[in-house]
């Protein structure tokens, strides 16, 4: 787990899960967890959606965005969030 972004509104974490030992040929898995701090909801992006998120972030970072611009981009993905945040 790697914290990629943390603002007053959002936290973005990257997860890389290795392939199972019994299937070494399988690709590693992973994705991004986005936590909307105000809505108290989270979403986990994986597969093609995670790839699209990463590509969008890469393009945005090239422009040296403000925190507001990053938050606006991330907010587009949190609209899909249904999982309430729970503390363990």
C-alpha positions as CSV (number, residue, x, y, z in Angstrom):
1,X,0.0,0.0,0.0
2,X,1.3,3.4,-1.0
3,X,-0.3,6.8,-0.2
4,X,-0.3,8.7,-3.4
5,X,-2.4,11.7,-2.5
6,X,-3.9,13.2,0.6
7,X,-5.8,16.5,0.7
8,X,-8.6,17.8,3.0
9,X,-11.1,16.2,0.6
10,X,-9.6,12.9,-0.7
11,X,-7.0,10.3,0.0
12,X,-5.7,8.0,-2.8
13,X,-3.9,4.8,-2.0
14,X,-2.2,2.4,-4.5
15,X,-2.3,-1.3,-3.9
16,X,-0.1,-3.8,-5.7
17,X,-0.9,-7.4,-5.0
18,X,1.6,-10.1,-6.2
19,X,0.4,-13.0,-8.4
20,X,-0.5,-16.1,-6.4
21,X,2.5,-18.4,-5.8
22,X,0.7,-21.3,-7.5
23,X,0.3,-19.3,-10.7
24,X,3.6,-17.4,-11.2
25,X,2.6,-16.7,-14.9
26,X,-0.4,-14.6,-13.7
27,X,0.0,-10.9,-13.8
28,X,0.2,-9.0,-10.5
29,X,-3.0,-7.3,-9.5
30,X,-3.8,-4.1,-7.8
31,X,-5.6,-0.9,-8.0
32,X,-6.4,2.4,-6.3
33,X,-8.6,3.1,-3.3
34,X,-10.1,6.6,-3.3
35,X,-11.6,7.9,0.0
36,X,-13.9,10.8,-0.1
37,X,-13.4,12.3,3.3
38,X,-16.5,14.5,3.3
39,X,-19.0,12.0,1.9
40,X,-17.3,9.3,4.1
41,X,-17.3,6.9,1.1
42,X,-14.7,4.9,-0.7
43,X,-14.2,3.1,-4.0
44,X,-11.6,0.6,-5.2
45,X,-10.6,0.9,-8.8
46,X,-9.1,-2.0,-10.6
47,X,-8.6,-3.3,-14.1
48,X,-9.4,-1.0,-17.0
49,X,-10.9,1.7,-14.8
50,X,-7.8,1.8,-12.7
51,X,-5.7,2.1,-15.8
52,X,-7.8,5.0,-17.1
53,X,-7.5,6.7,-13.7
54,X,-3.7,6.4,-13.8
55,X,-3.5,7.7,-17.3
56,X,-5.7,10.7,-16.4
57,X,-3.6,11.4,-13.3
58,X,-0.4,11.2,-15.4
59,X,-1.7,13.7,-17.9
60,X,-2.9,16.0,-15.2
61,X,0.5,15.9,-13.3
62,X,2.3,17.0,-16.5
63,X,0.5,20.3,-16.2
64,X,1.6,20.9,-12.6
65,X,-2.0,21.1,-11.3
66,X,-3.3,22.8,-8.2
67,X,-4.8,20.8,-5.3
68,X,-8.2,22.0,-6.5
69,X,-7.6,20.6,-10.0
70,X,-6.5,17.3,-8.6
71,X,-9.5,17.2,-6.2
72,X,-11.9,18.0,-9.1
73,X,-10.4,15.1,-11.2
74,X,-10.7,12.7,-8.3
75,X,-14.2,13.8,-7.6
76,X,-15.2,12.4,-11.0
77,X,-14.4,8.9,-9.7
78,X,-15.9,9.2,-6.3
79,X,-19.3,9.8,-7.7
80,X,-19.3,6.0,-8.2
81,X,-18.5,5.3,-4.6
82,X,-21.0,3.3,-2.7
83,X,-19.0,1.7,0.1
84,X,-19.2,3.7,3.4
85,X,-15.9,4.3,5.2
86,X,-15.6,2.2,8.3
87,X,-12.9,2.3,10.9
88,X,-11.5,-0.9,12.3
